[in-house]
Amino acid sequence: MVLLAMILCVNAQSFNRNEIVDATNKNYANYQALTERFIAGDASLTPDEIRMVYYGYTINPSFRANAAYPGLQETYNAHNYTKALDMARLGLSSNPVSLPLLFKAFACSSMSHDPDTKAKAKVYQTRINQICDVIFESGKGVSSHSPYVVIRSSDIDPFIKNYLQPTVVLDQSQVGSQLAVKMRIDGVPDDVILYFDLF
């Protein structure tokens, strides 16, 4: 319990929005090369490089903060995993750092009976872990002065449910520009409130 509480409080690394945007703008060719490596599931990318890939995506002309894929969720809920995987892949072709799309692609690939498709689940898992790790390192989370930072609000839910994996999400509310989410985490006696902000 103490270890988890300590991790939640001290995980934040140096996070500077302007530096990330400037670095991406100044060397966009490098950003594109890093993104290609990320898409390929290159586990050797450093946290700084993943930070640029994820947060730098906001300057990409195809970035849409409100990107949504309602048809994908319906198809997934109907257990049509082959079609859902095709839809997730299509979305990822123009939106490669979307956590909802990556988690769906991972789940569908994992359940596939085709060996080649199933093998690609590892690539999606690598990409998911890389993005979630840099989000986790973007702030302490437990304070509105040091929130976790995401590039779109749709990344919050999969980050919480699939990465942090609380036992239950109790409530959420808007606090200024931030979202506060109250949850219970296994091994922590008190309810935890985590804060999220947009990049």
CYANA upper distance limits for C-alpha pairs under 8 A (distance plus 0.5 A):
  1 MET  CA      5 ALA  CA      6.82
  1 MET  CA    187 GLY  CA      5.40
  1 MET  CA    188 VAL  CA      5.77
  1 MET  CA    189 PRO  CA      8.35
  2 VAL  CA      6 MET  CA      6.61
  2 VAL  CA    188 VAL  CA      8.40
  3 LEU  CA      7 ILE  CA      6.68
  4 LEU  CA      8 LEU  CA      6.72
  4 LEU  CA    187 GLY  CA      8.38
  4 LEU  CA    188 VAL  CA      8.07
  5 ALA  CA      9 CYS  CA      6.82
  5 ALA  CA    188 VAL  CA      7.85
  6 MET  CA     10 VAL  CA      6.57
  7 ILE  CA     11 ASN  CA      6.07
  8 LEU  CA    140 LYS  CA      6.54
  8 LEU  CA    141 GLY  CA      7.48
  8 LEU  CA    142 VAL  CA      7.57
  9 CYS  CA    140 LYS  CA      5.74
  9 CYS  CA    141 GLY  CA      8.04
  9 CYS  CA    142 VAL  CA      7.36
 10 VAL  CA    140 LYS  CA      6.77
 11 ASN  CA    136 PHE  CA      7.58
 11 ASN  CA    137 GLU  CA      6.02
 11 ASN  CA    139 GLY  CA      7.60
 11 ASN  CA    140 LYS  CA      6.45
 12 ALA  CA    136 PHE  CA      7.76
 12 ALA  CA    137 GLU  CA      4.99
 12 ALA  CA    138 SER  CA      6.01
 12 ALA  CA    139 GLY  CA      4.95
 12 ALA  CA    140 LYS  CA      5.57
 13 GLN  CA    137 GLU  CA      5.90
 13 GLN  CA    138 SER  CA      6.65
 13 GLN  CA    139 GLY  CA      7.45
 14 SER  CA    138 SER  CA      7.96
 15 PHE  CA    138 SER  CA      6.36
 15 PHE  CA    139 GLY  CA      8.16
 16 ASN  CA     20 ILE  CA      7.01
 17 ARG  CA     21 VAL  CA      6.82
 17 ARG  CA    199 PHE  CA      7.61
 18 ASN  CA     22 ASP  CA      6.44
 19 GLU  CA     23 ALA  CA      6.45
 20 ILE  CA     24 THR  CA      6.65
 20 ILE  CA     51 ARG  CA      8.14
 20 ILE  CA     52 MET  CA      6.44
 20 ILE  CA     55 TYR  CA      7.60
 20 ILE  CA     56 GLY  CA      6.91
 21 VAL  CA     25 ASN  CA      6.59
 21 VAL  CA     52 MET  CA      8.49
 21 VAL  CA     55 TYR  CA      8.26
 21 VAL  CA     56 GLY  CA      6.42
 21 VAL  CA     59 ILE  CA      8.01
 22 ASP  CA     26 LYS  CA      6.45
 23 ALA  CA     27 ASN  CA      6.75
 23 ALA  CA     52 MET  CA      8.35
 24 THR  CA     28 TYR  CA      5.89
 24 THR  CA     30 ASN  CA      8.34
 24 THR  CA     31 TYR  CA      6.42
 24 THR  CA     52 MET  CA      7.22
 24 THR  CA     56 GLY  CA      6.31
 25 ASN  CA     59 ILE  CA      8.42
 27 ASN  CA     31 TYR  CA      7.00
 28 TYR  CA     32 GLN  CA      6.68
 29 ALA  CA     33 ALA  CA      6.74
 30 ASN  CA     34 LEU  CA      6.66
 31 TYR  CA     35 THR  CA      6.64
 31 TYR  CA     52 MET  CA      7.57
 31 TYR  CA     53 VAL  CA      7.02
 31 TYR  CA     56 GLY  CA      8.19
 32 GLN  CA     36 GLU  CA      6.75
 33 ALA  CA     37 ARG  CA      6.90
 34 LEU  CA     38 PHE  CA      6.64
 34 LEU  CA     45 LEU  CA      8.45
 34 LEU  CA     49 GLU  CA      7.42
 34 LEU  CA     50 ILE  CA      8.41
 34 LEU  CA     53 VAL  CA      7.07
 35 THR  CA     39 ILE  CA      6.62
 35 THR  CA     53 VAL  CA      6.17
 36 GLU  CA     40 ALA  CA      6.78
 37 ARG  CA     41 GLY  CA      6.96
 37 ARG  CA     42 ASP  CA      5.89
 37 ARG  CA     45 LEU  CA      8.30
 38 PHE  CA     42 ASP  CA      6.02
 38 PHE  CA     43 ALA  CA      8.48
 38 PHE  CA     45 LEU  CA      7.94
 38 PHE  CA     50 ILE  CA      8.13
 38 PHE  CA     53 VAL  CA      8.21
 38 PHE  CA    127 ARG  CA      7.14
 39 ILE  CA     96 PRO  CA      7.37
 39 ILE  CA    123 VAL  CA      8.49
 39 ILE  CA    127 ARG  CA      7.82
 40 ALA  CA    123 VAL  CA      7.37
 41 GLY  CA    123 VAL  CA      5.18
 41 GLY  CA    124 TYR  CA      7.52
 41 GLY  CA    126 THR  CA      6.34
 41 GLY  CA    127 ARG  CA      6.44
 42 ASP  CA    126 THR  CA      8.27
 43 ALA  CA    126 THR  CA      7.11
 45 LEU  CA     49 GLU  CA      6.47
 45 LEU  CA     50 ILE  CA      6.99
 46 THR  CA     50 ILE  CA      6.78
 47 PRO  CA     51 ARG  CA      6.45
 47 PRO  CA    130 GLN  CA      8.04
 47 PRO  CA    133 ASP  CA      8.49
 47 PRO  CA    134 VAL  CA      6.96
 48 ASP  CA     52 MET  CA      6.83
 49 GLU  CA     53 VAL  CA      6.78
 50 ILE  CA     54 TYR  CA      6.53
 50 ILE  CA    130 GLN  CA      7.11
 50 ILE  CA    131 ILE  CA      7.32
 50 ILE  CA    134 VAL  CA      7.61
 51 ARG  CA     55 TYR  CA      6.33
 51 ARG  CA     56 GLY  CA      7.93
 51 ARG  CA    131 ILE  CA      8.19
 51 ARG  CA    134 VAL  CA      6.54
 52 MET  CA     56 GLY  CA      5.37
 52 MET  CA     57 TYR  CA      8.19
 53 VAL  CA     57 TYR  CA      6.56
 53 VAL  CA     97 VAL  CA      8.38
 54 TYR  CA     58 THR  CA      8.44
 54 TYR  CA     97 VAL  CA      6.53
 54 TYR  CA    131 ILE  CA      7.21
 54 TYR  CA    151 ILE  CA      8.19
 55 TYR  CA    150 VAL  CA      8.26
 55 TYR  CA    151 ILE  CA      6.79
 55 TYR  CA    199 PHE  CA      7.64
 56 GLY  CA     60 ASN  CA      7.94
 57 TYR  CA     63 PHE  CA      7.20
 57 TYR  CA     97 VAL  CA      8.23
 58 THR  CA     63 PHE  CA      6.22
 58 THR  CA    151 ILE  CA      7.39
 59 ILE  CA     63 PHE  CA      7.49
 62 SER  CA     94 SER  CA      7.50
 62 SER  CA     95 ASN  CA      8.18
 63 PHE  CA     95 ASN  CA      7.80
 65 ALA  CA    151 ILE  CA      7.62
 65 ALA  CA    152 ARG  CA      5.67
 65 ALA  CA    153 SER  CA      8.16
 66 ASN  CA    152 ARG  CA      7.45
 66 ASN  CA    153 SER  CA      8.27
 66 ASN  CA    154 SER  CA      8.23
 68 ALA  CA    154 SER  CA      8.34
 69 TYR  CA     73 GLN  CA      7.48
 70 PRO  CA     74 GLU  CA      6.97
 71 GLY  CA     75 THR  CA      6.63
 72 LEU  CA     76 TYR  CA      6.58
 72 LEU  CA     84 ALA  CA      6.24
 72 LEU  CA     87 MET  CA      6.80
 72 LEU  CA     88 ALA  CA      7.55
 73 GLN  CA     77 ASN  CA      6.49
 73 GLN  CA     84 ALA  CA      8.36
 74 GLU  CA     78 ALA  CA      6.72
 75 THR  CA     79 HIS  CA      7.10
 75 THR  CA     80 ASN  CA      6.18
 75 THR  CA     81 TYR  CA      7.88
 75 THR  CA     83 LYS  CA      7.60
 75 THR  CA     84 ALA  CA      6.16
 76 TYR  CA     80 ASN  CA      6.25
 76 TYR  CA     81 TYR  CA      6.37
 76 TYR  CA     84 ALA  CA      6.03
 76 TYR  CA    104 LYS  CA      8.45
 80 ASN  CA     84 ALA  CA      6.65
 81 TYR  CA     85 LEU  CA      6.41
 81 TYR  CA    108 CYS  CA      5.80
 81 TYR  CA    111 MET  CA      8.24
 81 TYR  CA    112 SER  CA      8.24
 82 THR  CA     86 ASP  CA      6.90
 82 THR  CA    108 CYS  CA      7.47
 82 THR  CA    112 SER  CA      8.05
 83 LYS  CA     87 MET  CA      6.73
 84 ALA  CA     88 ALA  CA      6.59
 84 ALA  CA    104 LYS  CA      8.07
 84 ALA  CA    105 ALA  CA      8.27
 84 ALA  CA    108 CYS  CA      7.59
 85 LEU  CA     89 ARG  CA      6.54
 85 LEU  CA    104 LYS  CA      7.55
 85 LEU  CA    105 ALA  CA      5.85
 85 LEU  CA    108 CYS  CA      6.10
 85 LEU  CA    109 SER  CA      7.49
 86 ASP  CA     90 LEU  CA      6.66
 87 MET  CA     91 GLY  CA      6.75
 88 ALA  CA     92 LEU  CA      6.60
 88 ALA  CA    101 LEU  CA      5.79
 88 ALA  CA    102 LEU  CA      7.84
 88 ALA  CA    104 LYS  CA      7.04
 88 ALA  CA    105 ALA  CA      6.12
 89 ARG  CA     93 SER  CA      6.71
 89 ARG  CA    101 LEU  CA      8.23
 89 ARG  CA    105 ALA  CA      7.29
 90 LEU  CA     94 SER  CA      7.89
 91 GLY  CA     95 ASN  CA      6.34
 91 GLY  CA     96 PRO  CA      8.18
 91 GLY  CA    101 LEU  CA      7.42
 92 LEU  CA     96 PRO  CA      4.89
 92 LEU  CA     97 VAL  CA      7.84
 92 LEU  CA     98 SER  CA      7.61
 92 LEU  CA    101 LEU  CA      7.03
 92 LEU  CA    102 LEU  CA      7.98
 96 PRO  CA    102 LEU  CA      8.46
 97 VAL  CA    102 LEU  CA      8.01
 97 VAL  CA    131 ILE  CA      8.03
 98 SER  CA    102 LEU  CA      6.63
 98 SER  CA    155 ASP  CA      7.36
 99 LEU  CA    103 PHE  CA      6.47
 99 LEU  CA    128 ILE  CA      7.24
 99 LEU  CA    131 ILE  CA      8.41
 99 LEU  CA    154 SER  CA      8.33
 99 LEU  CA    155 ASP  CA      5.88
 99 LEU  CA    158 PRO  CA      7.06
 99 LEU  CA    159 PHE  CA      7.95
100 PRO  CA    104 LYS  CA      6.77
100 PRO  CA    154 SER  CA      7.57
100 PRO  CA    155 ASP  CA      6.92
100 PRO  CA    158 PRO  CA      6.74
101 LEU  CA    105 ALA  CA      6.57
102 LEU  CA    106 PHE  CA      6.52
102 LEU  CA    124 TYR  CA      6.57
102 LEU  CA    125 GLN  CA      8.48
102 LEU  CA    127 ARG  CA      8.12
102 LEU  CA    128 ILE  CA      6.95
103 PHE  CA    107 ALA  CA      6.61
103 PHE  CA    124 TYR  CA      8.03
103 PHE  CA    125 GLN  CA      8.45
103 PHE  CA    128 ILE  CA      7.62
103 PHE  CA    158 PRO  CA      8.07
104 LYS  CA    108 CYS  CA      6.55
105 ALA  CA    109 SER  CA      6.43
105 ALA  CA    121 ALA  CA      7.94
105 ALA  CA    124 TYR  CA      7.36
106 PHE  CA    110 SER  CA      6.52
106 PHE  CA    120 LYS  CA      8.45
106 PHE  CA    121 ALA  CA      5.45
106 PHE  CA    122 LYS  CA      8.21
106 PHE  CA    124 TYR  CA      5.82
106 PHE  CA    125 GLN  CA      6.82
107 ALA  CA    111 MET  CA      6.91
107 ALA  CA    121 ALA  CA      8.03
108 CYS  CA    112 SER  CA      6.80
109 SER  CA    117 THR  CA      6.10
109 SER  CA    118 LYS  CA      5.33
109 SER  CA    119 ALA  CA      8.07
109 SER  CA    120 LYS  CA      7.04
109 SER  CA    121 ALA  CA      5.62
110 SER  CA    117 THR  CA      8.44
110 SER  CA    118 LYS  CA      5.67
110 SER  CA    119 ALA  CA      8.35
110 SER  CA    121 ALA  CA      6.04
111 MET  CA    118 LYS  CA      7.49
112 SER  CA    117 THR  CA      6.90
112 SER  CA    118 LYS  CA      5.98
113 HIS  CA    117 THR  CA      8.30
113 HIS  CA    118 LYS  CA      7.43
114 ASP  CA    118 LYS  CA      6.53
115 PRO  CA    119 ALA  CA      6.53
116 ASP  CA    120 LYS  CA      7.14
117 THR  CA    121 ALA  CA      7.72
119 ALA  CA    123 VAL  CA      8.45
120 LYS  CA    124 TYR  CA      7.20
121 ALA  CA    125 GLN  CA      6.60
122 LYS  CA    126 THR  CA      6.66
123 VAL  CA    127 ARG  CA      6.86
124 TYR  CA    128 ILE  CA      6.61
125 GLN  CA    129 ASN  CA      6.63
126 THR  CA    130 GLN  CA      6.65
127 ARG  CA    131 ILE  CA      6.80
128 ILE  CA    132 CYS  CA      6.55
129 ASN  CA    133 ASP  CA      6.35
130 GLN  CA    134 VAL  CA      7.02
131 ILE  CA    135 ILE  CA      6.80
132 CYS  CA    136 PHE  CA      6.53
132 CYS  CA    159 PHE  CA      7.00
132 CYS  CA    163 TYR  CA      7.43
133 ASP  CA    137 GLU  CA      6.70
134 VAL  CA    138 SER  CA      6.54
135 ILE  CA    139 GLY  CA      8.12
135 ILE  CA    148 TYR  CA      6.51
135 ILE  CA    149 VAL  CA      6.46
135 ILE  CA    150 VAL  CA      6.98
136 PHE  CA    140 LYS  CA      8.21
136 PHE  CA    141 GLY  CA      8.32
136 PHE  CA    148 TYR  CA      6.86
137 GLU  CA    148 TYR  CA      8.13
138 SER  CA    147 PRO  CA      7.95
138 SER  CA    148 TYR  CA      5.94
138 SER  CA    149 VAL  CA      6.33
139 GLY  CA    146 SER  CA      5.31
139 GLY  CA    147 PRO  CA      5.50
139 GLY  CA    148 TYR  CA      5.24
139 GLY  CA    149 VAL  CA      7.47
140 LYS  CA    146 SER  CA      5.87
140 LYS  CA    147 PRO  CA      6.58
140 LYS  CA    148 TYR  CA      7.21
141 GLY  CA    146 SER  CA      6.43
141 GLY  CA    147 PRO  CA      4.87
141 GLY  CA    148 TYR  CA      5.48
141 GLY  CA    194 LEU  CA      5.55
141 GLY  CA    195 TYR  CA      5.72
141 GLY  CA    196 PHE  CA      7.49
142 VAL  CA    146 SER  CA      7.85
142 VAL  CA    147 PRO  CA      7.41
142 VAL  CA    192 VAL  CA      8.10
142 VAL  CA    193 ILE  CA      6.63
142 VAL  CA    194 LEU  CA      5.30
142 VAL  CA    195 TYR  CA      6.69
143 SER  CA    147 PRO  CA      6.49
143 SER  CA    194 LEU  CA      7.55
143 SER  CA    195 TYR  CA      6.86
144 SER  CA    178 GLN  CA      8.09
144 SER  CA    195 TYR  CA      6.23
144 SER  CA    196 PHE  CA      8.43
146 SER  CA    195 TYR  CA      8.35
147 PRO  CA    194 LEU  CA      7.86
147 PRO  CA    195 TYR  CA      5.29
147 PRO  CA    196 PHE  CA      5.49
147 PRO  CA    197 ASP  CA      6.51
148 TYR  CA    194 LEU  CA      8.42
148 TYR  CA    195 TYR  CA      6.70
148 TYR  CA    196 PHE  CA      5.24
148 TYR  CA    197 ASP  CA      6.71
149 VAL  CA    196 PHE  CA      6.24
149 VAL  CA    197 ASP  CA      5.43
149 VAL  CA    198 LEU  CA      6.06
149 VAL  CA    199 PHE  CA      6.32
150 VAL  CA    155 ASP  CA      7.10
150 VAL  CA    156 ILE  CA      7.61
150 VAL  CA    196 PHE  CA      7.68
150 VAL  CA    197 ASP  CA      6.87
150 VAL  CA    198 LEU  CA      5.65
150 VAL  CA    199 PHE  CA      6.27
151 ILE  CA    155 ASP  CA      8.02
151 ILE  CA    198 LEU  CA      5.93
151 ILE  CA    199 PHE  CA      5.57
152 ARG  CA    156 ILE  CA      8.22
152 ARG  CA    198 LEU  CA      6.75
152 ARG  CA    199 PHE  CA      8.29
153 SER  CA    157 ASP  CA      8.49
153 SER  CA    198 LEU  CA      7.56
154 SER  CA    158 PRO  CA      8.27
155 ASP  CA    159 PHE  CA      6.65
156 ILE  CA    160 ILE  CA      6.68
156 ILE  CA    196 PHE  CA      8.02
157 ASP  CA    161 LYS  CA      6.55
158 PRO  CA    162 ASN  CA      5.84
158 PRO  CA    163 TYR  CA      7.59
159 PHE  CA    163 TYR  CA      5.56
159 PHE  CA    164 LEU  CA      7.04
160 ILE  CA    164 LEU  CA      5.44
160 ILE  CA    165 GLN  CA      6.56
160 ILE  CA    166 PRO  CA      7.67
161 LYS  CA    165 GLN  CA      5.24
161 LYS  CA    166 PRO  CA      7.02
165 GLN  CA    185 ILE  CA      8.02
166 PRO  CA    183 MET  CA      6.97
166 PRO  CA    184 ARG  CA      6.16
166 PRO  CA    185 ILE  CA      4.98
166 PRO  CA    186 ASP  CA      7.09
167 THR  CA    183 MET  CA      8.07
167 THR  CA    184 ARG  CA      6.11
167 THR  CA    185 ILE  CA      5.99
167 THR  CA    186 ASP  CA      6.53
168 VAL  CA    183 MET  CA      6.20
168 VAL  CA    184 ARG  CA      5.94
168 VAL  CA    185 ILE  CA      7.88
169 VAL  CA    181 VAL  CA      7.90
169 VAL  CA    182 LYS  CA      6.64
169 VAL  CA    183 MET  CA      4.77
169 VAL  CA    184 ARG  CA      7.02
170 LEU  CA    181 VAL  CA      8.19
170 LEU  CA    182 LYS  CA      5.90
170 LEU  CA    183 MET  CA      5.59
170 LEU  CA    184 ARG  CA      7.89
171 ASP  CA    181 VAL  CA      6.42
171 ASP  CA    182 LYS  CA      5.61
171 ASP  CA    183 MET  CA      7.56
172 GLN  CA    179 LEU  CA      7.41
172 GLN  CA    180 ALA  CA      5.96
172 GLN  CA    181 VAL  CA      4.74
172 GLN  CA    182 LYS  CA      6.40
173 SER  CA    179 LEU  CA      6.32
173 SER  CA    180 ALA  CA      5.89
173 SER  CA    181 VAL  CA      7.17
174 GLN  CA    178 GLN  CA      6.33
174 GLN  CA    179 LEU  CA      5.11
174 GLN  CA    180 ALA  CA      6.66
175 VAL  CA    179 LEU  CA      6.34
175 VAL  CA    180 ALA  CA      6.99
177 SER  CA    197 ASP  CA      7.26
177 SER  CA    198 LEU  CA      8.48
178 GLN  CA    195 TYR  CA      7.00
178 GLN  CA    196 PHE  CA      5.98
178 GLN  CA    197 ASP  CA      5.27
178 GLN  CA    198 LEU  CA      7.98
179 LEU  CA    195 TYR  CA      6.17
179 LEU  CA    196 PHE  CA      5.62
179 LEU  CA    197 ASP  CA      7.07
180 ALA  CA    193 ILE  CA      6.83
180 ALA  CA    194 LEU  CA      6.15
180 ALA  CA    195 TYR  CA      5.04
180 ALA  CA    196 PHE  CA      6.96
181 VAL  CA    193 ILE  CA      5.91
181 VAL  CA    194 LEU  CA      5.80
181 VAL  CA    195 TYR  CA      6.92
182 LYS  CA    191 ASP  CA      7.24
182 LYS  CA    192 VAL  CA      6.14
182 LYS  CA    193 ILE  CA      4.82
182 LYS  CA    194 LEU  CA      7.02
183 MET  CA    191 ASP  CA      6.25
183 MET  CA    192 VAL  CA      5.82
183 MET  CA    193 ILE  CA      6.84
184 ARG  CA    188 VAL  CA      7.85
184 ARG  CA    190 ASP  CA      7.75
184 ARG  CA    191 ASP  CA      5.49
184 ARG  CA    192 VAL  CA      6.46
185 ILE  CA    191 ASP  CA      7.89
185 ILE  CA    192 VAL  CA      7.67
